[in-house]
Amino acid sequence: MDKIIALLIPAMAETIYMVVLSTIFATIMGLPIGLLAVITDKNHIIEMPKLNKVLDGLINIFRSIPFIILMILVLPLSRFIVGTTIGSTASIVPLSIAAAPFVARIVEGAVKEVDRGLLEASISLGASRKDIISKVLIPESLPSLIHGLTITVITLVGYSAMAGAIGGGGLGDLAIRYGYQRFKLDIMIVSVASIIILVQGIQFLGDKIVYNIRKKRG
């Protein structure tokens, strides 16, 4: 059991490291793209139909690429950015790129739920585009955004496990290298159980944050 724990702790740490950083980078990339996809739509604050169609197409294209294929495609980029294609740090690059369009679509859906009347009232009061985005669209859609980001983080946990199949590190790598390839059923079970516990913890935390935000709003 001590040996399993000795393997499990660093693998869990690697998974959390990959998921946290890739979530941050994916949000940095996906949030502005999602906002642009909304505000450039018809009858919105910056109506630009051509740009809107381009953004929509790019999001759909990148969302359509299976993660395992995307990870292989961006191996040269991973090597260029972090100097290697193996390990948890290298896996952050494809994880971030894979999650960014997912985040963008979540942001788009959440922001579109904002009451149209509230948006029109802000425009009629002379609010600037920057104020409408930062003080109306984002705050009003915050519960849906947090809920969507929770789903994104959980998805990244699954992606990080797949990354282990090609040397990405983390719980997926532990399950494959020790559990599957060395026929260690106990390590396989512990790895899967750890992923389930991690996902449940993330879901609980996300739901708690959304609940608290909505409770404060009354």
C-alpha positions in Angstrom: 0.0 0.0 0.0 2.9 2.4 0.8 4.3 1.8 -2.7 0.9 2.7 -4.3 0.7 5.9 -2.2 4.2 6.8 -3.2 3.2 6.5 -6.9 -0.2 8.1 -6.4 0.7 11.3 -4.7 3.1 12.7 -7.5 0.7 11.4 -10.2 -2.2 13.3 -8.5 0.0 16.4 -8.1 0.9 16.2 -11.9 -2.8 15.9 -12.8 -3.8 18.9 -10.7 -0.8 20.9 -12.1 -1.8 20.2 -15.7 -5.5 20.8 -15.2 -5.1 24.1 -13.2 -2.6 25.7 -15.6 -4.4 24.5 -18.8 -7.7 25.9 -17.4 -6.1 29.3 -16.8 -4.5 29.4 -20.3 -7.7 28.1 -21.9 -9.8 30.7 -20.2 -7.3 33.5 -21.2 -7.7 32.4 -24.8 -11.4 31.3 -24.8 -13.0 34.1 -22.9 -12.2 37.0 -25.3 -13.1 34.7 -28.3 -16.4 33.8 -26.7 -17.2 37.5 -25.9 -16.3 38.5 -29.4 -18.6 35.8 -30.8 -21.5 37.4 -28.9 -20.9 41.1 -29.3 -20.2 40.8 -33.0 -23.5 39.0 -33.6 -26.5 40.6 -35.2 -28.1 43.5 -33.3 -25.4 43.4 -30.6 -23.1 46.2 -29.5 -20.5 45.6 -32.2 -22.3 44.1 -35.2 -19.7 42.5 -37.5 -21.4 39.5 -39.2 -18.3 38.5 -41.2 -16.0 38.3 -38.2 -18.7 36.5 -36.3 -18.9 33.8 -38.9 -15.1 33.4 -38.9 -15.0 33.0 -35.2 -17.9 30.6 -35.2 -16.2 28.5 -37.9 -12.8 28.5 -36.0 -14.5 27.4 -32.8 -16.3 24.6 -34.5 -13.2 23.4 -36.3 -11.0 23.2 -33.2 -13.8 21.6 -31.2 -14.2 18.9 -33.9 -10.6 17.6 -33.6 -10.3 14.6 -31.2 -8.0 15.4 -28.4 -5.6 12.6 -28.9 -5.1 13.7 -32.5 -4.7 17.3 -31.5 -2.1 16.4 -29.0 0.0 14.7 -31.7 -0.5 17.6 -34.1 0.8 20.2 -31.6 3.8 18.1 -30.5 6.2 20.5 -32.4 4.5 23.5 -30.7 5.0 21.9 -27.3 8.6 21.3 -28.1 9.0 24.9 -29.2 7.3 26.4 -26.1 8.6 24.1 -23.3 11.5 22.3 -25.0 10.0 18.8 -24.8 7.0 16.7 -25.9 6.9 14.4 -22.8 5.7 15.1 -19.3 3.1 17.1 -17.6 4.4 20.5 -18.6 4.4 19.6 -22.3 0.8 18.3 -22.0 -0.4 21.8 -20.9 0.0 23.1 -24.4 -2.4 20.7 -26.2 -4.7 20.7 -23.1 -5.0 24.5 -23.3 -5.6 24.5 -27.1 -8.2 21.8 -26.8 -10.1 23.5 -24.0 -10.0 27.1 -25.4 -12.8 26.6 -28.1 -14.8 24.7 -25.5 -14.4 27.7 -23.1 -15.3 30.1 -25.9 -18.6 28.3 -26.7 -19.5 28.2 -23.0 -18.8 31.9 -22.6 -20.9 32.6 -25.7 -23.8 30.6 -24.4 -23.6 32.1 -20.9 -23.4 35.7 -22.2 -26.3 35.2 -24.6 -28.5 34.3 -21.6 -28.2 37.9 -20.2 -31.5 39.6 -20.3 -31.8 41.6 -23.5 -33.8 44.4 -21.7 -30.9 44.9 -19.3 -28.5 45.2 -22.3 -30.8 47.7 -24.1 -31.2 49.7 -20.8 -27.4 50.0 -20.5 -27.1 51.2 -24.1 -29.8 53.8 -23.7 -28.1 55.1 -20.5 -25.0 55.8 -22.6 -22.8 53.0 -21.2 -19.6 52.4 -23.2 -18.9 49.1 -24.8 -16.2 48.4 -22.3 -18.7 49.1 -19.4 -21.4 47.0 -21.0 -19.0 44.0 -21.2 -17.3 44.4 -17.8 -20.2 45.6 -15.7 -23.3 44.0 -17.4 -22.5 41.0 -19.6 -19.8 39.3 -17.5 -21.3 39.9 -14.0 -24.8 38.9 -15.1 -23.6 35.7 -16.7 -21.2 34.8 -13.9 -23.2 31.8 -12.5 -23.5 30.3 -15.9 -19.8 31.0 -16.6 -18.7 29.3 -13.4 -20.9 26.3 -14.1 -19.5 26.1 -17.6 -15.9 26.4 -16.4 -16.6 23.6 -13.9 -17.6 21.4 -16.8 -14.4 22.5 -18.6 -12.2 21.6 -15.7 -13.8 18.1 -15.4 -13.3 17.7 -19.2 -9.6 18.6 -18.8 -9.3 15.9 -16.1 -10.4 13.4 -18.7 -8.1 14.9 -21.3 -5.2 14.8 -18.9 -5.8 11.1 -18.4 -5.7 10.5 -22.2 -2.5 12.5 -22.3 -1.0 9.8 -20.1 -1.3 7.4 -23.1 1.6 9.2 -24.8 3.8 10.1 -21.8 1.8 13.1 -20.5 2.2 12.1 -16.9 -0.4 12.3 -14.1 -3.0 9.7 -13.1 -3.6 8.6 -16.7 0.1 7.8 -17.1 0.0 5.9 -13.7 -3.0 3.8 -14.7 -1.5 2.9 -18.1 2.2 2.4 -17.2 1.7 0.6 -14.0 -1.9 -0.6 -14.0 -2.4 -1.7 -17.6 1.1 -2.5 -19.0 2.4 -4.2 -15.8 -1.0 -5.8 -15.0 -1.3 -4.1 -11.6 -5.0 -4.2 -11.0 -4.8 -2.5 -7.6 -2.9 0.5 -9.1 -5.5 0.7 -11.9 -8.4 0.7 -9.5 -6.7 3.3 -7.2 -5.9 5.6 -10.2 -9.5 5.4 -11.5 -10.9 6.0 -8.0 -8.6 9.0 -7.6 -9.9 10.5 -10.9 -13.5 9.9 -9.8 -12.9 11.6 -6.4 -11.1 14.5 -8.1 -14.0 15.0 -10.5 -16.6 14.8 -7.7 -14.6 17.4 -5.7 -14.4 19.8 -8.7 -18.1 19.4 -9.3 -19.0 20.1 -5.7 -16.8 23.2 -5.5 -18.2 24.6 -8.7 -21.8 24.0 -7.6 -21.0 25.6 -4.2 -19.6 28.7 -5.9 -22.6 29.0 -8.2 -25.0 28.5 -5.3 -23.3 31.2 -3.2 -23.4 33.7 -6.1 -27.1 33.2 -6.7 -27.8 33.3 -3.0 -26.1 36.7 -2.6 -28.2 38.0 -5.5 -31.3 36.9 -3.6 
